[in-house]
Amino acid sequence: MTESTSKQATLRRQSRMFRGLSSVAVAITLAAVVSQVVMSAAPLWKGGAVEPALLNTAREMVLSVPALLYVAALYFARRVFIRIAAGEIFVRTNGEGLRAMGRCLLIGGLWAILAEGLVPYSPDQPLALTMSEVARQSSDVVLAALGLALTLIGKLMIDAATLKTQIDEFV
């Protein structure tokens, strides 16, 4: 077996593993989002107060948007891995996929940062919970920065693929 065939087999194996793990992550995230929204809306069909239930449901939906955008980023990452496993490494569509991933992470991170104002702060909450909130807020900034980086890398790959096409046509 040649070295390139071995590397191709490794890429395919890693791509299958990523597809499996990303599918599990998507399923868990979607189940968590749906359960949070349903639980906050439960008073609507259990005979509770309607106005607070509607407000809490809307709040949960707004707070769930970043998780849904992160799931979309996983979808684009999965597609890039599939193309790379097929041997398509430096192609325009991979750059577009990275840009789409970056946009999803950037918008999700920024949305999470802006939506933080919807979560009420209680001065009597335990220190561990406060530190957990600080860590979560900083991770939103990191995800937004990662999204911007992926967007820029994707743009660079698109430009490189276009230049390569132009050079190939010239030669």
Secondary structure, DSSP 8 states (H G I E B T S, - for coil): --HHHHHHHHHHHHHHHHHHHHHHHHHHHHHHHHHHHHHHHHHHHHT--HHHHHHHHHHHHHHHHHHHHHHHHHHHHHHHHHHHHTT--S-HHHHHHHHHHHHHHHHHHHHHHHHGGGS---TTS-HHHHHHHHHHHHHHHHHHHHHHHHHHHHHHHHHHHHHHHHHHHH-
